Amino acid sequence: MTTPRDQVLAVQHQLTERDWRLLGWLHDHRVLTSFQIAHALFPSLNYAQRRLTTLTELRLVERFRPFRLTGGSYPYHYALAHLGALIVTASRGQTPPRRGDSTARMHRIATSRNLDHRLGINQFFTDLAGHERTYPGARLHHWWPDTRLTSFSPPGTMTVASIHADGLGVWSERDRTVAFYLEHDTGTEALPVLVDKLHGYRELRRRGGPAWPVLFWVHSTIREAHFHERLTGIRAAVPVATAARDRAADSSPADAIWHVHGHPGPPQRLSDLPMPDPVNLAAFDDPDAA
């Protein structure tokens, strides 16, 4: 009888560095579309689809297409299969999931009402990864999910706080490194709710945490302008930058699309955003931190 350990040993030697990165992302961020994976990691969609077919046949990933009421079809969505989860948890020294847990996780992902929001968050970071792939010197060092931020200690500090960001990233370009929190706005929440999200960052700062910028990735230019009006007179305690997806449709989040609240002037590149407190990359790269 083949054991899970035998299965892991039989397949792990077939994995490339790119495969390991993809499996880690699917473990942390639940789901990615074929287009997101191709843009982030592969030179072409055809190349990506061939490799994804292989990973599916190896039972490392599973794929599905959400139901579309209006007809037509979505691209394939990929999530981690049970064997893939065993490989990732083994490499990280984590407790392996039971098969039933992996099945239940897959069902939750495929039927989640928040699937579009999750994919929107993941689109932001896979766009950064795609920029990294095509621009020498650019690097997405870290991409942490929201689940790692509910009881959060910024690497290199003793501070512990709970924030509700949709993700945390560490990005380098042009010899400058920036850590940031992402708030992905779908336009469904009232603007005061967006403003209230800054309370958690103020509390983190009050406890001695770093003043890393908070990025509000909003869905429209009009909403962005109204959000800045709401921020007038509010002490944020950390830099706040915004970009509108309708204005940045043909741009990467790495590009000069970010308006820093309270700083008049042209939009800034992600790597040029204000960083009152520097990033300790060595602390992030510590296995216990990452």
C-alpha positions as CSV (number, residue, x, y, z in Angstrom):
1,M,0.0,0.0,0.0
2,T,1.4,3.4,-1.0
3,T,1.7,5.8,1.9
4,P,1.4,9.6,1.7
5,R,5.2,9.7,2.4
6,D,5.9,7.5,-0.5
7,Q,3.7,9.7,-2.8
8,V,5.6,12.8,-1.7
9,L,9.0,11.2,-2.3
10,A,7.9,9.8,-5.7
11,V,6.9,13.2,-7.1
12,Q,8.9,15.9,-5.5
13,H,12.0,15.3,-7.7
14,Q,9.9,16.3,-10.7
15,L,9.2,19.8,-9.4
16,T,11.0,22.8,-10.7
17,E,11.7,26.0,-8.7
18,R,8.7,27.6,-10.5
19,D,6.5,24.7,-9.4
20,W,7.5,25.1,-5.8
21,R,6.6,28.8,-5.9
22,L,3.2,28.1,-7.5
23,L,2.4,25.3,-5.0
24,G,3.4,27.6,-2.1
25,W,1.1,30.4,-3.5
26,L,-1.8,28.0,-3.8
27,H,-1.3,26.9,-0.2
28,D,-1.2,30.4,1.1
29,H,-3.7,32.2,-1.3
30,R,-6.1,29.4,-2.1
31,V,-6.8,29.9,-5.8
32,L,-5.3,31.3,-9.0
33,T,-6.6,31.4,-12.6
34,S,-4.7,30.0,-15.5
35,F,-4.2,33.6,-16.8
36,Q,-2.8,34.8,-13.4
37,I,-0.4,31.9,-13.2
38,A,0.8,32.3,-16.8
39,H,1.3,36.1,-16.4
40,A,3.2,35.6,-13.1
41,L,5.4,32.7,-13.9
42,F,5.5,31.7,-17.6
43,P,6.6,33.2,-20.9
44,S,3.3,32.3,-22.6
45,L,-0.2,31.0,-21.8
46,N,0.4,27.9,-23.9
47,Y,3.5,27.0,-21.9
48,A,1.7,27.6,-18.6
49,Q,-1.2,25.4,-19.7
50,R,1.1,22.5,-20.6
51,R,2.8,22.6,-17.3
52,L,-0.5,23.0,-15.4
53,T,-1.8,19.9,-17.2
54,T,1.2,18.0,-16.0
55,L,0.8,19.2,-12.4
56,T,-2.9,18.2,-12.6
57,E,-2.0,14.7,-13.9
58,L,0.5,14.4,-11.0
59,R,-2.4,15.2,-8.7
60,L,-0.6,18.2,-7.2
61,V,-3.2,20.7,-8.2
62,E,-6.9,20.6,-9.0
63,R,-8.9,22.8,-11.4
64,F,-12.4,23.9,-11.8
65,R,-14.5,26.5,-13.6
66,P,-17.1,28.5,-11.7
67,F,-20.6,28.5,-12.9
68,R,-21.5,31.6,-14.9
69,L,-25.2,32.6,-14.9
70,T,-24.9,34.6,-18.1
71,G,-23.4,31.8,-20.0
72,G,-20.0,31.2,-21.4
73,S,-17.1,30.0,-19.3
74,Y,-14.5,31.2,-16.9
75,P,-10.8,30.3,-17.3
76,Y,-9.7,27.3,-15.3
77,H,-9.2,28.1,-11.6
78,Y,-6.4,26.1,-9.8
79,A,-6.2,25.1,-6.2
80,L,-3.9,22.8,-4.3
81,A,-4.8,19.1,-4.4
82,H,-4.2,16.9,-1.4
83,L,-0.8,15.6,-2.6
84,G,0.3,19.2,-3.3
85,A,-0.7,20.1,0.3
86,L,1.3,17.2,1.7
87,I,4.4,18.4,-0.2
88,V,4.1,22.0,0.9
89,T,3.4,21.3,4.5
90,A,6.3,18.8,4.6
91,S,8.7,21.3,3.1
92,R,7.6,23.9,5.8
93,G,7.6,21.5,8.7
94,Q,3.9,21.9,9.2
95,T,1.2,19.3,10.2
96,P,0.0,17.6,7.0
97,P,-3.7,17.9,6.3
98,R,-6.0,14.9,6.3
99,R,-7.5,14.0,2.9
100,G,-11.0,15.0,4.1
101,D,-9.6,18.4,5.1
102,S,-8.2,18.9,1.6
103,T,-11.5,17.9,0.0
104,A,-13.4,20.3,2.2
105,R,-11.0,23.1,1.5
106,M,-11.4,22.6,-2.3
107,H,-15.2,22.7,-2.0
108,R,-15.0,25.9,0.1
109,I,-12.8,27.6,-2.5
110,A,-15.0,26.6,-5.5
111,T,-18.2,27.7,-3.8
112,S,-17.0,30.8,-1.9
113,R,-19.1,34.0,-2.3
114,N,-15.8,35.9,-1.8
115,L,-14.1,34.2,-4.8
116,D,-14.1,37.3,-6.9
117,H,-12.6,39.4,-4.1
118,R,-9.9,36.7,-3.5
119,L,-9.0,36.7,-7.1
120,G,-8.8,40.5,-7.2
121,I,-6.3,40.4,-4.3
122,N,-4.3,37.7,-6.1
123,Q,-4.4,39.6,-9.3
124,F,-2.6,42.5,-7.7
125,F,0.3,40.3,-6.5
126,T,0.5,38.1,-9.6
127,D,0.7,41.4,-11.6
128,L,3.7,42.3,-9.5
129,A,5.2,38.8,-10.1
130,G,4.7,39.3,-13.8
131,H,6.5,42.6,-13.6
132,E,9.4,40.9,-11.7
133,R,9.6,38.2,-14.5
134,T,10.0,40.8,-17.2
135,Y,12.0,43.6,-15.5
136,P,15.5,42.7,-14.3
137,G,16.1,44.0,-10.8
138,A,12.5,43.9,-9.7
139,R,11.6,41.4,-7.0
140,L,8.5,40.3,-5.1
141,H,10.3,39.1,-2.0
142,H,7.2,38.2,0.1
143,W,3.5,37.9,-0.4
144,W,1.7,37.2,2.8
145,P,-2.1,36.4,3.0
146,D,-4.6,38.0,5.2
147,T,-4.7,34.9,7.5
148,R,-1.1,35.7,8.6
149,L,-2.0,39.2,9.7
150,T,-4.8,38.6,12.3
151,S,-2.1,38.1,15.0
152,F,0.8,39.9,13.4
153,S,4.3,40.6,14.5
154,P,6.2,42.5,11.9
155,P,9.6,40.7,11.3
156,G,12.4,42.3,13.2
157,T,10.1,43.7,15.9
158,M,8.5,42.5,19.2
159,T,5.2,44.2,18.4
160,V,2.0,42.1,18.1
161,A,-1.2,43.5,16.8
162,S,-4.2,42.5,14.7
163,I,-4.8,44.2,11.3
164,H,-7.2,43.2,8.6
165,A,-5.3,43.9,5.5
166,D,-5.9,41.7,2.4
167,G,-2.2,41.0,2.1
168,L,1.3,42.2,2.9
169,G,4.0,42.5,0.3
170,V,7.7,43.3,0.2
171,W,8.8,44.6,-3.1
172,S,12.2,45.8,-4.5
173,E,13.0,47.8,-7.7
174,R,15.7,50.2,-8.6
175,D,17.7,49.4,-5.5
176,R,14.9,50.4,-3.2
177,T,12.7,48.1,-1.0
178,V,9.2,48.8,0.3
179,A,7.0,46.8,2.6
180,F,3.3,47.5,2.2
181,Y,-0.2,46.4,3.3
182,L,-2.9,46.0,0.6
183,E,-6.5,46.9,1.0
184,H,-8.4,45.7,-2.1
185,D,-11.6,47.7,-2.6
186,T,-14.5,46.3,-4.6
187,G,-16.6,49.4,-4.3
188,T,-19.3,47.7,-2.2
189,E,-18.3,49.2,1.2
190,A,-19.2,52.7,2.3
191,L,-16.3,55.2,2.3
192,P,-16.4,55.6,6.1
193,V,-15.8,51.9,6.3
194,L,-12.6,52.3,4.2
195,V,-11.4,55.1,6.4
196,D,-12.1,53.1,9.5
197,K,-9.7,50.4,8.3
198,L,-6.8,52.8,9.3
199,H,-7.6,52.2,13.0
200,G,-5.8,48.9,13.0
201,Y,-2.7,50.5,11.5
202,R,-2.7,53.3,14.0
203,E,-2.9,50.8,16.8
204,L,0.0,48.8,15.3
205,R,2.0,52.1,15.1
206,R,1.0,53.0,18.7
207,R,2.5,49.7,19.9
208,G,5.8,50.4,18.2
209,G,5.2,48.7,14.9
210,P,6.7,50.1,11.7
211,A,5.0,52.8,9.6
212,W,4.8,50.9,6.3
213,P,2.4,52.3,3.7
214,V,-1.1,51.1,3.3
215,L,-2.2,50.8,-0.3
216,F,-5.9,51.2,-1.2
217,W,-6.5,49.6,-4.6
218,V,-9.9,51.1,-5.4
219,H,-12.1,50.2,-8.3
220,S,-12.7,53.7,-9.8
221,T,-11.1,57.1,-10.2
222,I,-14.2,58.8,-8.8
223,R,-14.2,56.6,-5.7
224,E,-10.5,57.4,-5.2
225,A,-11.1,61.1,-5.3
226,H,-13.9,60.8,-2.8
227,F,-11.8,58.7,-0.5
228,H,-9.1,61.3,-0.4
229,E,-11.7,63.9,0.5
230,R,-12.8,61.7,3.4
231,L,-9.2,61.4,4.6
232,T,-8.8,65.2,4.9
233,G,-8.0,66.1,8.5
234,I,-7.6,62.5,9.6
235,R,-4.3,61.5,11.2
236,A,-3.4,58.2,9.5
237,A,-0.1,57.5,11.4
238,V,1.2,55.6,8.4
239,P,1.5,56.7,4.7
240,V,-1.6,56.1,2.7
241,A,-1.5,55.7,-1.1
242,T,-4.3,55.0,-3.6
243,A,-4.6,53.8,-7.1
244,A,-7.7,53.3,-9.2
245,R,-8.0,50.1,-11.3
246,D,-10.0,51.9,-14.1
247,R,-7.1,54.3,-14.5
248,A,-4.4,51.7,-14.2
249,A,-5.9,49.0,-16.5
250,D,-2.9,48.9,-18.7
251,S,-0.3,49.4,-15.9
252,S,1.4,47.2,-13.4
253,P,1.0,48.0,-9.6
254,A,4.7,48.6,-9.8
255,D,4.3,51.6,-12.1
256,A,3.9,55.3,-11.2
257,I,0.1,55.1,-10.4
258,W,0.1,55.7,-6.7
259,H,-1.2,58.9,-5.2
260,V,0.1,59.5,-1.7
261,H,-2.4,61.3,0.5
262,G,-1.1,64.7,1.7
263,H,1.7,64.7,-0.8
264,P,0.8,66.7,-3.9
265,G,2.6,65.9,-7.0
266,P,2.7,63.3,-9.8
267,P,1.9,59.6,-9.0
268,Q,4.7,57.6,-7.6
269,R,6.1,54.1,-8.4
270,L,5.5,51.4,-5.8
271,S,9.2,51.3,-4.9
272,D,9.3,55.1,-4.4
273,L,6.5,55.2,-1.8
274,P,7.4,56.9,1.5
275,M,9.0,54.4,4.0
276,P,9.4,56.1,7.4
277,D,10.7,52.8,8.7
278,P,13.0,50.7,6.6
279,V,12.5,47.0,5.8
280,N,14.7,44.5,7.5
281,L,14.9,41.9,4.7
282,A,17.1,39.6,6.8
283,A,14.3,39.4,9.4
284,F,11.7,38.6,6.7
285,D,14.0,35.9,5.3
286,D,14.3,34.2,8.7
287,P,12.5,30.8,8.4
288,D,10.6,31.5,11.6
289,A,9.3,34.8,10.1
290,A,8.6,33.8,6.5
